[in-house]
Amino acid sequence: MGLEAIRVAVADATRMNSQLTVAALKRSRSNLDVQALSSNSFAAIRELKDSQPEVVVISVRLEDGALSGFKILHELRASESKISPIMLLDSTERELVVDAFRGGARGVFCREHSFDTLPKCIRSVHRGQVWVSNVELEFLLDVVISSRPLKLCQSGGLSRLTARERGVVRLLADGMRNQEIASKLNLREHTVRNYLLRIYDKLGISSRVELVLYAISGSESLESPRNHMARTTSA
């Protein structure tokens, strides 16, 4: 008996990446009916509502942001969609793995792993199983007791941040790591971590993914009020 056909959609980092991933999955002889989605999170969400695949593979990084793949994940969870999501990670980072499952992912697949196992991952998730490596499982076990769903904060929170804190958030939203932010702002890395802790406390969130989702939601400007006023005046 042949393998059951599964409808799969792919939203990779770029349109070309999506098409390459789709082509590779079709060559895998795993009987996957695969389509490429837009690499913009907003467009991909609309396309998912129209096509309703059974499984979707979502890259964490899309064309509209370093962590914008989480916006698709959040929308699927909020709408109680029956589509089973798999998050595609560039590397096995503890916080991304944890937030992916908090956000409703049924599996995570790292690009460092053999591509040949991606069809197996898709089929496992389609059967209702969870796909996770031993390393990633350790991450989840460490936080399972305190785990809570990924959320988006209420608007208005960024106005409570100082100009420096807003600068840190802006660089974080651009995809920079703590070390890169420290170098850009001429700070020590532990100082950046302290800034992030204060920002989390002010906004009532607990992770950088939640912070980036909030920052790129479009509800508020990341410019300081002084800079915004100066630009408005000069205009």
Summary of the structure (lengths in Angstrom):
residues: 235
radius of gyration: 19.0
end to end distance: 68.7
largest distance: 71.0
contacts: 718
relative contact order: 0.11
helix: 51%
strand: 12%
